[in-house]
Amino acid sequence: MTAVMGQQPVSRLQALTQRGRAACLLVTLASYRTRTGWICDSGATVAVVGDPESRADDGAAPEPEIIQGGMGVAVSGWRLARAVSKQGQLGVVSGTALDIVLARRLQLGDPTGDLLRAIRCFPDPAVAERVLASHFVPGGKRHGQPFVNPPMFTATPTRSRHELAVVGGFVEVFLAKEGHRGRVGINFLEKIQMPTPATLYGALLAGVDYVLVGAGIPRDIPNLLDSLVQHQPVALALHVTDSAAEERFELRFDPLEILAKAPPTLRRPRFLAIVASATLAVSLARRTPGVFGFVVEGPTAGGHNAPPRGSLTLANGQPVYGPRDEVDLEKIRALGLPFWLAGSYATPERLRLAGAAGIQVGTAFAFCEESGLDPALRARVITEVRNGGVEVFTDPQASPTGFPFKVAQLGGTLSDAAVYDARERRCDLGYLRELYRRADGTLGYRCPAEPVEDYVRKGGRVEDTGGRKCVCNGLVATVGFGQWRNMWPEPALVTAGDDVAGLGRLMPVGRSSYSAADVIAYLLDRPAA
Ligand SMILES: Cc1cc2nc3c(=O)[nH]c(=O)nc-3n(C[C@H](O)[C@H](O)[C@H](O)COP(=O)(O)O)c2cc1C
């Protein structure tokens, strides 16, 4: 083993250690390059980073029966994914907004020292140092003091914006993989394009095993993976409203503009496309090489749902799904690729009867102890479920994406009309902004949840703004680090699937909460560990 990088102490980290602020930090950064990847020795644990051999199965083990679905923002954070992976199933971190998640966690002072331990293992200490210098607040910011936001992501991000996303992806996967040899995946939404290459690259450096992408047609992801594992530059074609067919707007990302020196080629993770129709699965399987398999998600699943086919009909304000929305599983089976079923599949009977490689489960994991959801909100949902239930409304308006979005109806959150009305519209995270072509041919950015006059000034239609919720700020608040505005935190926005009604079945007798291991034991019909 030859030490090639990180032999110089990372000054800021070292200084912190010397002050004894974080017990987990050692004085010297020790990341070593092996024939195949990186080994980071933090003293307490040894994690293999970006190492093909770090994948538990080496390609041969059977596929997981249970995929813990990716849940943004940071609901499926590294703690949850790690807990699931340690049980031999597939733990998936959400890849959404990991840059802002890292920036805010660092501003909270990283009280457990986990982030600093992971950052210390980032392959390029100078990058790690810059991210810390910009975002870390020793001891944490004052309660009620607003977080400092990095500039919103654009099609031409600055180097520091890209660095934050790379390190954000790295840290989340590194921590999810730490201390065991189970498999870990990362989830992205096709609707959010601009941070994806950099975040994905960070995840690859940390040895991510699966990449799952939904909410759109993820045709470009396999190519991205092929290039990024070889540290080659990528140009992602952006979806731009009002652009002409021959026009191409792209976001460029070059790993070698981030790392001083490229590590060896990384192992390519498996790519699973999340689909809601057999037509899309067939088209992806035929026309997009590099798709390993599918998650087939139905409209009762938490988070965003695919819109119903055909023209939109509402009943009680919610989209009506009909026979045309039922997925023809025979067509998917005929593709010969593994697939998992999602959307109210979290029972042992449905797992057995699925006739698939397994199931993907979100809601049951979203409210378990290791979930990133704010513990007070989590406990409230569980209590309300036990006391009669929580209503879940499939809101066709809420999400700026235009996709129906499941919203748990909880007083004091954005689902509460009074809370929604009292919130001043603003757009300062911007992940769901739509890119559009301005008359002069340049790119513009707009979000139907931003102030109406701004949206309309940018050519948006006023009728598209009604009922839109700031999903970005709402979801970040749901995991406990919402922005503070005049000493008030942003209201939370809780999403859950229809399956939330069944959470009670997961609760061990005499307890008021349950763990990820309890969910898995229940699903596999075996005694809890
Ligand atoms: C809180 C929450 C957040 C979610 N966020 C995402 C997401 O960011 N990306 C995604 O592809 N799916 C997301 N989902 C869907 C899950 O990954 C999963 O497919 C779905 O929850 C499965 O159905 P179930 O809710 O009935 O278990 C989310 C689900 C929940 C409950």
The ligand as an SDF file (V2000), in Angstrom:
LIG
                    3D

 31 33  0  0  0  0  0  0  0  0999 V2000
  -40.9760   10.6560    2.7680 C   0  0  0  0  0  0  0  0  0  0  0  0
  -40.8190   10.1060    1.3750 C   0  0  0  0  0  0  0  0  0  0  0  0
  -39.9780   10.7500    0.4820 C   0  0  0  0  0  0  0  0  0  0  0  0
  -39.7790   10.2030   -0.7930 C   0  0  0  0  0  0  0  0  0  0  0  0
  -38.8830   10.8000   -1.6270 N   0  0  0  0  0  0  0  0  0  0  0  0
  -38.5450   10.1970   -2.7960 C   0  0  0  0  0  0  0  0  0  0  0  0
  -37.4910   10.7170   -3.5910 C   0  0  0  0  0  0  0  0  0  0  0  0
  -36.8560   11.7150   -3.2550 O   0  0  0  0  0  0  0  0  0  0  0  0
  -37.1900   10.0720   -4.7530 N   0  0  0  0  0  0  0  0  0  0  0  0
  -37.8710    8.9380   -5.1540 C   0  0  0  0  0  0  0  0  0  0  0  0
  -37.5500    8.3820   -6.2010 O   0  0  0  0  0  0  0  0  0  0  0  0
  -38.8730    8.4340   -4.4110 N   0  0  0  0  0  0  0  0  0  0  0  0
  -39.2060    9.0250   -3.2350 C   0  0  0  0  0  0  0  0  0  0  0  0
  -40.1720    8.4630   -2.4300 N   0  0  0  0  0  0  0  0  0  0  0  0
  -40.7840    7.1740   -2.8540 C   0  0  0  0  0  0  0  0  0  0  0  0
  -40.0350    5.9820   -2.2050 C   0  0  0  0  0  0  0  0  0  0  0  0
  -38.7080    5.8970   -2.6380 O   0  0  0  0  0  0  0  0  0  0  0  0
  -40.7330    4.6510   -2.4710 C   0  0  0  0  0  0  0  0  0  0  0  0
  -40.6950    4.3050   -3.8290 O   0  0  0  0  0  0  0  0  0  0  0  0
  -42.1790    4.6460   -2.0470 C   0  0  0  0  0  0  0  0  0  0  0  0
  -42.3110    5.2600   -0.8010 O   0  0  0  0  0  0  0  0  0  0  0  0
  -42.7080    3.2110   -1.9650 C   0  0  0  0  0  0  0  0  0  0  0  0
  -44.0530    3.1710   -1.6310 O   0  0  0  0  0  0  0  0  0  0  0  0
  -44.5990    3.2030   -0.1120 P   0  0  0  0  0  0  0  0  0  0  0  0
  -44.5510    4.6260    0.2690 O   0  0  0  0  0  0  0  0  0  0  0  0
  -45.9780    2.6810   -0.2030 O   0  0  0  0  0  0  0  0  0  0  0  0
  -43.6980    2.3430    0.7120 O   0  0  0  0  0  0  0  0  0  0  0  0
  -40.4490    9.0240   -1.1780 C   0  0  0  0  0  0  0  0  0  0  0  0
  -41.3320    8.4110   -0.2710 C   0  0  0  0  0  0  0  0  0  0  0  0
  -41.5330    8.9320    0.9890 C   0  0  0  0  0  0  0  0  0  0  0  0
  -42.4570    8.2390    1.9360 C   0  0  0  0  0  0  0  0  0  0  0  0
  1  2  1  0
  2  3  1  0
  2 30  2  0
  3  4  2  0
  4  5  1  0
  4 28  1  0
  5  6  2  0
  6  7  1  0
  6 13  1  0
  7  8  2  0
  7  9  1  0
  9 10  1  0
 10 11  2  0
 10 12  1  0
 12 13  2  0
 13 14  1  0
 14 15  1  0
 14 28  1  0
 15 16  1  0
 16 17  1  0
 16 18  1  0
 18 19  1  0
 18 20  1  0
 20 21  1  0
 20 22  1  0
 22 23  1  0
 23 24  1  0
 24 25  2  0
 24 26  1  0
 24 27  1  0
 28 29  2  0
 29 30  1  0
 30 31  1  0
M  END
$$$$
